[in-house]
């Protein structure tokens, strides 16, 4: 059984932000998520005020980008 330094419950913006920073800090990181990547944000058609998202990005797209960035640094 694999052991993790950090286990994050929830794959919303806060969860994937935490996963990104813990994985970048060289900690083995697991995100446990039972819904869509991005949490409730995926139900938002257009997001204009989230840092780095750009104007008019959909919640689904932003959730996927957040997950992909955390995975890029080693989060599972």
N, C-alpha and C positions, 0 to 999 in steps of 0.2 A: 504494500500500500504506500503510495507516494504521500509525503508530508509537505505541507506548504508553510512558508513563513507568514503569509497573509491570506485570509479567506474573506472575500467581500461578498456580502449578501445584497443582491440587487444590481441590475444592469442599467440603471438610469444615469443621468448626467453626473451625479455625485459618485456613484459606484465606479463608473469608467474613468472618472478623473482620479479617484483614489487608486485604481488599478494601474493607470498610466504612471503615476508618481512612485508607487511601490515597486513596480517592475523596473522602472528606470533606476531605482535605488538598489538594484540587484537583489531584490527579495523575490523568492518564488511566490507567485501570486495566482490565486484562483478566484474567478468571479462566478458566483452561483446566481443564475438568472432563470426564472421560469416563464417570463414573458418576452416581448419583443425587445431587441436591443434599443435602448434609449428610454425605456419606461413610458410614462404617460406622455412624454414629449412626442412620441410617434403619432399621436392623435392630432397634432398641430399641423395645419396645412402650410403655414408660412411663419418662419422665425426671422425676425429682423434685428433682434437686440442681444444675441448671444455672442460673446467674444470669439472671433475667428470663424464664425459661421458665414459671414457675408450677408448681404441683404436678400431676403426672399428664399432662403433655404428651407426645405421641408423638414419636419421633425423626424421623419423616417430616415432621410438621408443623413442628417446630423447624427442620429443615433448610430448608424452604421459606421460613419467616419470616426466617432469616438471609440467604438469597439475595435475597429481596425488599427487605430493608433495604439491602443493598449496592447493588442496582440503583437504588433510590430516590435514592441519592446519586451515581449516575453510573457505577458499575462495569458493565462489559459481560461 
